[in-house]
């Protein structure tokens, strides 16, 4: 059963590929980003119990959208990383 959950999550990650790529682009471009969004992105990638790795928790697409919004790449207000440093 553990492998079935893992396969299901892989499918969700594949289905969310556009949202994942939209999240990665501003990080690679070096554009000003929100500190909170950067922390959320780091947690998304490193938390092995999070929605990127495990099914049954928060919806991956919702977490990706919230992270992207917190990064400030959607025109939202952000706490600029450069200002915080």
Secondary structure as a PSIPRED ss2 file (coil, helix, strand):
# PSIPRED VFORMAT (PSIPRED V4.0)

   1 X C   1.000  0.000  0.000
   2 X H   0.000  1.000  0.000
   3 X H   0.000  1.000  0.000
   4 X H   0.000  1.000  0.000
   5 X H   0.000  1.000  0.000
   6 X H   0.000  1.000  0.000
   7 X H   0.000  1.000  0.000
   8 X H   0.000  1.000  0.000
   9 X H   0.000  1.000  0.000
  10 X H   0.000  1.000  0.000
  11 X H   0.000  1.000  0.000
  12 X H   0.000  1.000  0.000
  13 X H   0.000  1.000  0.000
  14 X H   0.000  1.000  0.000
  15 X H   0.000  1.000  0.000
  16 X C   1.000  0.000  0.000
  17 X H   0.000  1.000  0.000
  18 X H   0.000  1.000  0.000
  19 X H   0.000  1.000  0.000
  20 X H   0.000  1.000  0.000
  21 X H   0.000  1.000  0.000
  22 X H   0.000  1.000  0.000
  23 X H   0.000  1.000  0.000
  24 X H   0.000  1.000  0.000
  25 X H   0.000  1.000  0.000
  26 X H   0.000  1.000  0.000
  27 X H   0.000  1.000  0.000
  28 X H   0.000  1.000  0.000
  29 X H   0.000  1.000  0.000
  30 X C   1.000  0.000  0.000
  31 X C   1.000  0.000  0.000
  32 X C   1.000  0.000  0.000
  33 X C   1.000  0.000  0.000
  34 X E   0.000  0.000  1.000
  35 X H   0.000  1.000  0.000
  36 X H   0.000  1.000  0.000
  37 X H   0.000  1.000  0.000
  38 X H   0.000  1.000  0.000
  39 X H   0.000  1.000  0.000
  40 X H   0.000  1.000  0.000
  41 X H   0.000  1.000  0.000
  42 X H   0.000  1.000  0.000
  43 X H   0.000  1.000  0.000
  44 X H   0.000  1.000  0.000
  45 X H   0.000  1.000  0.000
  46 X H   0.000  1.000  0.000
  47 X C   1.000  0.000  0.000
  48 X C   1.000  0.000  0.000
  49 X C   1.000  0.000  0.000
  50 X C   1.000  0.000  0.000
  51 X C   1.000  0.000  0.000
  52 X C   1.000  0.000  0.000
  53 X C   1.000  0.000  0.000
  54 X C   1.000  0.000  0.000
  55 X C   1.000  0.000  0.000
  56 X C   1.000  0.000  0.000
  57 X C   1.000  0.000  0.000
  58 X C   1.000  0.000  0.000
  59 X C   1.000  0.000  0.000
  60 X H   0.000  1.000  0.000
  61 X H   0.000  1.000  0.000
  62 X H   0.000  1.000  0.000
  63 X H   0.000  1.000  0.000
  64 X H   0.000  1.000  0.000
  65 X H   0.000  1.000  0.000
  66 X H   0.000  1.000  0.000
  67 X H   0.000  1.000  0.000
  68 X H   0.000  1.000  0.000
  69 X H   0.000  1.000  0.000
  70 X H   0.000  1.000  0.000
  71 X H   0.000  1.000  0.000
  72 X C   1.000  0.000  0.000
  73 X C   1.000  0.000  0.000
  74 X C   1.000  0.000  0.000
  75 X C   1.000  0.000  0.000
  76 X C   1.000  0.000  0.000
  77 X C   1.000  0.000  0.000
  78 X C   1.000  0.000  0.000
  79 X C   1.000  0.000  0.000
  80 X E   0.000  0.000  1.000
  81 X H   0.000  1.000  0.000
  82 X H   0.000  1.000  0.000
  83 X H   0.000  1.000  0.000
  84 X H   0.000  1.000  0.000
  85 X C   1.000  0.000  0.000
